Amino acid sequence: TQLLEQSPQFLSIQEGENLTVYCNSSSVFSSLQWYRQEPGEGPVLLVTVVTGGEVKKLKRLTFQFGDARKDSSLHITAAQPGDTGLYLCAGVGRSGNTPLVFGKGTRLSVIA
Amino acid sequence: GAGVSQSPSNKVTEKGKDVELRCDPISGHTALYWYRQSLGQGLEFLIYFQGNSAPDKSGLPSDRFSAERTGGSVSTLTIQRTQQEDSAVYLCASSLATGFINQPQHFGDGTRLSIL
């Protein structure tokens, strides 16, 4: 069974600070997706990383896929209250024909 | 509507009752997924449909859970003889085409199920 471990589980920071959340596994994934979920809503896809070592930027968010495609990180620069939410990573298995495996998420709170 | 629609948004029922949850995917999306999210937990995969067939039912927690999809569109998730541990948010998602690689899943806002 493929598992994704996310850390930290909870993070509370002041507006303007930088942060990094991690998504780790002992398994190789063909791609990883990052979602953000706000209370009372479903997750919304932020990015998909496919190639080992790939770095993608989405405004103040930087996503990286590990060289071995077993881990990923999300770095947020100058966090804002609007970044508050649950950040979930989800992996696609090597065959590409198995359902997404979700981590338990990092719950981020950015205080103004 | 433009997005995935789930109903009801909230459901409170007594232990032992049956419940039916509905998901209306984005028009044209052939793949449909059901997940369960318990408090403080990530998403637990339950079942997915490609068209009207369900290739993978391995995630269903017990034989009290069943799902169907008709006409390649609306899906219902049925829980029989509900138990308190069934309390959770049930999320539905849909995506284009087959395979999981690079296919973004579009989620509904979920049904919050509470078993008394």
Interface residues (C-beta under 8 A of the other chain):
Chain A: Q6 S30 S31 Q33 G40 E41 G42 P43 V44 L45 T48 V50 L88 A90 V92 G93 G96 N97 T98 P99 L100 V101 F102 G103 K104 G105
Chain B: V4 Y33 Y35 G40 Q41 G42 L43 E44 F45 Y48 D56 G59 L91 A93 G99 F100 I101 N102 P104 Q105 H106 F107 G108 D109 G110
